[in-house]
Amino acid sequence: MSPYAVDNPTGVGVRSTGDEQRFIPTGIQEGTQMAEATVKGFFEGLPGKLNAKPEKVAGMNCVYQFRVTDAAWNVKLTDGKVTVAEGEAASPHCTITIAEADFLDLVSGKLNGQMAFLTGKLKVAGDMGLALKLGSFIG
């Protein structure tokens, strides 16, 4: 089966009309990619993604603290290895505070990180340089 389906099945969402065709990842329609559509799903999948491509975090030795609505996650980068834990880190280098809906939009590419920061949707405490590096591996 192709990883993409043309248009929605009858009765699901909005279908295209005329010559227009929309390509929709089939995993999303079937629910197989929905784990990442939650904050917990994103953070649980992050070590596997980044540890498979250590060049994305090579040379980084730091701890990020994410406060997403009422949840807290910390991401530790050490010599190209990534570990993620739920809860507060003892002494993070960079703390990101953001609402859950905005975080999901950010990691899905619907929300630009710089615009989120400038409009107050994303708040940064600590090392601003580390905050700027987030885009290279989080999205």
Accessible surface in RSA format (square Angstrom, percent):
REM  Atomic radii and reference values for relative SASA: ProtOr
REM  Chains: A
REM  Algorithm: Lee & Richards
REM  Probe-radius: 1.40
REM  Slices: 20
REM RES _ NUM      All-atoms   Total-Side   Main-Chain    Non-polar    All polar
REM                ABS   REL    ABS   REL    ABS   REL    ABS   REL    ABS   REL
RES MET A   1   197.56 102.3 109.35  72.4  88.21 210.0  98.83  84.0  98.73 130.8
RES SER A   2    66.44  56.1  50.61  67.5  15.84  36.5  43.64  92.9  22.80  31.9
RES PRO A   3    94.98  69.2  83.98  76.6  11.00  40.0  91.28  75.4   3.69  22.9
RES TYR A   4   117.60  54.9 107.76  61.3   9.84  25.6  59.98  45.1  57.61  71.0
RES ALA A   5    25.01  23.0  19.30  29.8   5.71  13.0  25.01  35.2   0.00   0.0
RES VAL A   6    76.89  50.6  53.41  48.4  23.48  56.6  53.41  46.4  23.48  63.7
RES ASP A   7    16.78  11.8  13.97  13.9   2.81   6.6   4.59  10.8  12.20  12.2
RES ASN A   8    18.38  12.7  17.04  16.5   1.34   3.2   0.50   1.2  17.87  17.3
RES PRO A   9    70.47  51.4  58.67  53.5  11.81  42.9  69.90  57.7   0.57   3.5
RES THR A  10   122.67  87.2 100.02 101.4  22.65  54.0  73.30  98.5  49.37  74.6
RES GLY A  11    77.82  96.0   0.00   N/A  77.82  96.0  40.66 111.6  37.16  83.2
RES VAL A  12    80.43  52.9  76.86  69.6   3.57   8.6  80.27  69.7   0.16   0.4
RES GLY A  13    69.34  85.5   0.00   N/A  69.34  85.5  34.55  94.8  34.79  77.9
RES VAL A  14   112.25  73.9 106.89  96.8   5.36  12.9 110.26  95.8   1.99   5.4
RES ARG A  15   110.87  46.5  97.93  49.9  12.93  30.8  31.01  42.4  79.85  48.4
RES SER A  16    18.78  15.9   1.29   1.7  17.49  40.3   2.47   5.3  16.31  22.8
RES THR A  17   107.80  76.7  98.14  99.5   9.67  23.0  75.19 101.0  32.61  49.3
RES GLY A  18    80.75  99.6   0.00   N/A  80.75  99.6  42.68 117.1  38.07  85.3
RES ASP A  19   152.17 106.6 119.85 119.3  32.32  76.4  42.96 101.1 109.21 108.9
RES GLU A  20   100.48  57.7  84.34  63.8  16.14  38.4  38.09  73.7  62.38  50.9
RES GLN A  21   113.54  63.5  89.29  65.3  24.26  57.8  17.88  38.1  95.66  72.6
RES ARG A  22    84.48  35.5  80.79  41.2   3.68   8.8  55.72  76.2  28.75  17.4
RES PHE A  23   130.17  65.1 103.67  64.2  26.51  69.0 103.67  62.9  26.51  75.9
RES ILE A  24    30.84  17.5  30.20  22.5   0.63   1.5  30.84  22.2   0.00   0.0
RES PRO A  25    43.31  31.6  43.31  39.5   0.00   0.0  43.31  35.8   0.00   0.0
RES THR A  26    12.50   8.9  12.50  12.7   0.00   0.0   1.71   2.3  10.79  16.3
RES GLY A  27     9.69  11.9   0.00   N/A   9.69  11.9   7.09  19.5   2.59   5.8
RES ILE A  28    88.52  50.4  80.22  59.8   8.31  20.0  80.22  57.8   8.31  22.5
RES GLN A  29    63.48  35.5  24.60  18.0  38.88  92.6  23.59  50.2  39.89  30.3
RES GLU A  30   105.23  60.4  70.33  53.2  34.90  83.1  43.07  83.3  62.16  50.8
RES GLY A  31    38.63  47.6   0.00   N/A  38.63  47.6  20.07  55.1  18.55  41.6
RES THR A  32   103.67  73.7  69.23  70.2  34.44  82.1  69.53  93.4  34.13  51.6
RES GLN A  33   101.14  56.6  86.38  63.1  14.76  35.1  35.43  75.4  65.71  49.8
RES MET A  34    92.57  47.9  89.34  59.1   3.23   7.7  83.99  71.4   8.58  11.4
RES ALA A  35    75.50  69.4  60.36  93.2  15.14  34.4  71.75 101.0   3.75   9.9
RES GLU A  36    67.59  38.8  62.40  47.2   5.19  12.4  24.61  47.6  42.98  35.1
RES ALA A  37    48.60  44.7  28.07  43.3  20.53  46.7  38.20  53.8  10.41  27.6
RES THR A  38    68.38  48.6  67.73  68.7   0.65   1.6  62.96  84.6   5.42   8.2
RES VAL A  39    11.01   7.2  10.15   9.2   0.86   2.1  10.15   8.8   0.86   2.3
RES LYS A  40   115.89  56.5 113.70  69.8   2.19   5.2  57.29  51.6  58.59  62.4
RES GLY A  41    11.45  14.1   0.00   N/A  11.45  14.1   5.55  15.2   5.90  13.2
RES PHE A  42     5.73   2.9   3.51   2.2   2.22   5.8   3.63   2.2   2.10   6.0
RES PHE A  43     0.03   0.0   0.00   0.0   0.03   0.1   0.00   0.0   0.03   0.1
RES GLU A  44   106.03  60.9  79.58  60.2  26.44  63.0  38.82  75.1  67.20  54.9
RES GLY A  45    32.22  39.7   0.00   N/A  32.22  39.7  29.27  80.3   2.95   6.6
RES LEU A  46     2.46   1.4   2.05   1.5   0.41   1.0   2.21   1.6   0.25   0.7
RES PRO A  47    29.62  21.6  29.62  27.0   0.00   0.0  29.62  24.5   0.00   0.0
RES GLY A  48    51.02  62.9   0.00   N/A  51.02  62.9  41.10 112.8   9.92  22.2
RES LYS A  49    99.59  48.6  88.67  54.4  10.92  26.0  77.57  69.8  22.02  23.5
RES LEU A  50     3.75   2.1   3.75   2.7   0.00   0.0   3.75   2.6   0.00   0.0
RES ASN A  51    52.48  36.2  38.29  37.0  14.19  34.2  17.26  41.5  35.22  34.0
RES ALA A  52    78.38  72.1  42.07  64.9  36.31  82.6  53.77  75.7  24.61  65.2
RES LYS A  53   106.75  52.1 106.23  65.2   0.52   1.2  55.06  49.6  51.69  55.1
RES PRO A  54    60.96  44.4  60.78  55.4   0.18   0.6  60.96  50.3   0.00   0.0
RES GLU A  55   123.81  71.1 100.82  76.3  22.99  54.7  64.45 124.7  59.36  48.5
RES LYS A  56    87.26  42.6  68.45  42.0  18.82  44.8  40.10  36.1  47.17  50.2
RES VAL A  57     0.28   0.2   0.02   0.0   0.26   0.6   0.28   0.2   0.00   0.0
RES ALA A  58    67.53  62.1  45.86  70.8  21.67  49.3  47.21  66.5  20.32  53.8
RES GLY A  59    69.85  86.1   0.00   N/A  69.85  86.1  37.56 103.1  32.29  72.3
RES MET A  60    19.28  10.0  14.88   9.8   4.40  10.5  13.17  11.2   6.11   8.1
RES ASN A  61    89.58  61.8  61.83  59.7  27.75  66.8  33.89  81.6  55.69  53.8
RES CYS A  62     7.36   5.6   3.66   4.1   3.69   8.7   5.19  13.2   2.16   2.3
RES VAL A  63    24.15  15.9  24.15  21.9   0.00   0.0  24.15  21.0   0.00   0.0
RES TYR A  64     0.22   0.1   0.22   0.1   0.00   0.0   0.22   0.2   0.00   0.0
RES GLN A  65     0.02   0.0   0.02   0.0   0.00   0.0   0.00   0.0   0.02   0.0
RES PHE A  66     3.54   1.8   3.54   2.2   0.00   0.0   3.54   2.1   0.00   0.0
RES ARG A  67    98.35  41.3  98.17  50.0   0.18   0.4  28.57  39.0  69.78  42.3
RES VAL A  68     2.83   1.9   0.52   0.5   2.31   5.6   0.52   0.5   2.31   6.3
RES THR A  69    84.06  59.8  50.49  51.2  33.58  80.0  59.00  79.2  25.07  37.9
RES ASP A  70   146.40 102.5 106.43 105.9  39.97  94.5  41.74  98.2 104.65 104.4
RES ALA A  71    39.09  35.9  29.60  45.7   9.49  21.6  36.63  51.6   2.46   6.5
RES ALA A  72    18.92  17.4  13.73  21.2   5.19  11.8  13.73  19.3   5.19  13.8
RES TRP A  73    14.16   5.7  14.16   6.9   0.00   0.0  12.97   6.9   1.18   1.9
RES ASN A  74    19.65  13.6  19.65  19.0   0.00   0.0   0.00   0.0  19.65  19.0
RES VAL A  75     0.82   0.5   0.82   0.7   0.00   0.0   0.82   0.7   0.00   0.0
RES LYS A  76   104.91  51.2 104.09  63.9   0.82   2.0  46.88  42.2  58.03  61.8
RES LEU A  77     0.82   0.5   0.09   0.1   0.73   1.8   0.09   0.1   0.73   2.0
RES THR A  78    57.41  40.8  55.77  56.5   1.64   3.9  52.43  70.4   4.98   7.5
RES ASP A  79   110.11  77.1  85.48  85.1  24.63  58.2  34.70  81.7  75.41  75.2
RES GLY A  80     6.30   7.8   0.00   N/A   6.30   7.8   5.82  16.0   0.49   1.1
RES LYS A  81   131.24  64.0 130.14  79.8   1.10   2.6  83.48  75.1  47.76  50.9
RES VAL A  82     3.54   2.3   0.00   0.0   3.54   8.5   0.00   0.0   3.54   9.6
RES THR A  83    81.73  58.1  79.30  80.4   2.43   5.8  73.69  99.0   8.04  12.2
RES VAL A  84    34.54  22.7   4.55   4.1  29.99  72.3   5.19   4.5  29.36  79.6
RES ALA A  85    49.65  45.6  43.52  67.2   6.13  13.9  49.37  69.5   0.27   0.7
RES GLU A  86   116.48  66.9  87.51  66.2  28.98  69.0  28.87  55.8  87.61  71.5
RES GLY A  87    25.87  31.9   0.00   N/A  25.87  31.9  25.87  71.0   0.00   0.0
RES GLU A  88   101.33  58.2  71.48  54.1  29.86  71.1  54.54 105.5  46.79  38.2
RES ALA A  89    21.62  19.9   6.14   9.5  15.48  35.2  11.55  16.3  10.07  26.7
RES ALA A  90   114.25 105.0  64.69  99.8  49.55 112.7  77.59 109.3  36.66  97.1
RES SER A  91    87.01  73.5  73.45  98.0  13.56  31.2  45.84  97.6  41.17  57.7
RES PRO A  92    44.49  32.4  21.92  20.0  22.56  82.0  21.92  18.1  22.56 140.2
RES HIS A  93    90.08  49.2  79.19  55.0  10.88  27.8  56.97  58.7  33.11  38.5
RES CYS A  94     0.65   0.5   0.00   0.0   0.65   1.5   0.65   1.6   0.00   0.0
RES THR A  95    13.79   9.8  13.26  13.4   0.53   1.3   3.50   4.7  10.28  15.5
RES ILE A  96     2.11   1.2   2.11   1.6   0.00   0.0   2.11   1.5   0.00   0.0
RES THR A  97    55.56  39.5  54.57  55.3   0.99   2.4  43.24  58.1  12.32  18.6
RES ILE A  98     5.60   3.2   0.01   0.0   5.59  13.5   4.89   3.5   0.71   1.9
RES ALA A  99    50.74  46.7  42.93  66.3   7.81  17.8  46.54  65.5   4.20  11.1
RES GLU A 100    79.20  45.5  78.45  59.4   0.75   1.8  16.39  31.7  62.81  51.3
RES ALA A 101    69.81  64.2  61.95  95.6   7.86  17.9  66.64  93.8   3.17   8.4
RES ASP A 102    26.33  18.4  26.33  26.2   0.00   0.0   0.52   1.2  25.81  25.7
RES PHE A 103     1.03   0.5   1.03   0.6   0.00   0.0   1.03   0.6   0.00   0.0
RES LEU A 104    43.25  24.1  40.79  29.2   2.46   6.2  41.06  28.8   2.20   5.9
RES ASP A 105    52.45  36.7  52.41  52.2   0.05   0.1   0.87   2.0  51.59  51.4
RES LEU A 106    28.04  15.6  20.93  15.0   7.11  17.9  20.93  14.7   7.11  19.1
RES VAL A 107    19.07  12.5   5.32   4.8  13.74  33.1   5.32   4.6  13.74  37.3
RES SER A 108    71.09  60.1  32.15  42.9  38.94  89.7  42.68  90.9  28.41  39.8
RES GLY A 109    64.57  79.6   0.00   N/A  64.57  79.6  32.99  90.5  31.58  70.7
RES LYS A 110   167.69  81.8 127.21  78.1  40.48  96.4  81.13  73.0  86.57  92.2
RES LEU A 111    29.55  16.5  24.82  17.8   4.73  11.9  25.58  18.0   3.96  10.7
RES ASN A 112    86.56  59.7  72.87  70.4  13.69  33.0  27.03  65.1  59.52  57.5
RES GLY A 113    30.25  37.3   0.00   N/A  30.25  37.3  19.94  54.7  10.30  23.1
RES GLN A 114   125.25  70.0 119.96  87.7   5.28  12.6  39.25  83.5  86.00  65.2
RES MET A 115   103.33  53.5 103.18  68.3   0.15   0.4  81.09  68.9  22.24  29.5
RES ALA A 116     0.01   0.0   0.00   0.0   0.01   0.0   0.01   0.0   0.00   0.0
RES PHE A 117    84.23  42.1  75.47  46.7   8.76  22.8  75.47  45.8   8.76  25.1
RES LEU A 118   132.91  74.0  99.33  71.1  33.58  84.4 101.87  71.5  31.04  83.5
RES THR A 119    82.99  59.0  48.69  49.4  34.29  81.7  55.94  75.1  27.05  40.9
RES GLY A 120    35.84  44.2   0.00   N/A  35.84  44.2  27.44  75.3   8.40  18.8
RES LYS A 121    96.03  46.8  84.40  51.8  11.63  27.7  48.77  43.9  47.26  50.3
RES LEU A 122    14.74   8.2  13.41   9.6   1.33   3.3  13.41   9.4   1.33   3.6
RES LYS A 123   123.59  60.3 121.48  74.5   2.11   5.0  92.51  83.3  31.09  33.1
RES VAL A 124    30.62  20.1   2.40   2.2  28.22  68.0   3.42   3.0  27.20  73.8
RES ALA A 125    60.13  55.3  52.42  80.9   7.71  17.5  58.68  82.6   1.45   3.8
RES GLY A 126    64.99  80.1   0.00   N/A  64.99  80.1  33.20  91.1  31.79  71.2
RES ASP A 127    70.44  49.3  58.94  58.7  11.51  27.2  21.81  51.3  48.63  48.5
RES MET A 128    84.37  43.7  80.46  53.3   3.90   9.3  73.44  62.4  10.92  14.5
RES GLY A 129    35.76  44.1   0.00   N/A  35.76  44.1  29.37  80.6   6.39  14.3
RES LEU A 130    20.87  11.6  20.27  14.5   0.60   1.5  20.27  14.2   0.60   1.6
RES ALA A 131    15.53  14.3   5.38   8.3  10.15  23.1   5.68   8.0   9.85  26.1
RES LEU A 132   125.07  69.7  98.89  70.8  26.18  65.8 102.13  71.7  22.94  61.7
RES LYS A 133   103.45  50.5  99.59  61.1   3.85   9.2  59.08  53.2  44.36  47.3
RES LEU A 134    14.67   8.2  14.67  10.5   0.00   0.0  14.67  10.3   0.00   0.0
RES GLY A 135    61.51  75.9   0.00   N/A  61.51  75.9  37.57 103.1  23.95  53.6
RES SER A 136    74.67  63.1  46.90  62.6  27.78  64.0  53.60 114.1  21.08  29.5
RES PHE A 137     7.91   4.0   1.36   0.8   6.55  17.0   2.44   1.5   5.47  15.6
RES ILE A 138    12.60   7.2   8.51   6.3   4.09   9.9   8.51   6.1   4.09  11.1
RES GLY A 139    74.59  92.0   0.00   N/A  74.59  92.0  44.20 121.3  30.39  68.1
END  Absolute sums over single chains surface
CHAIN  1 A     8414.6       6153.4       2261.2       5043.6       3371.0
END  Absolute sums over all chains
TOTAL          8414.6       6153.4       2261.2       5043.6       3371.0
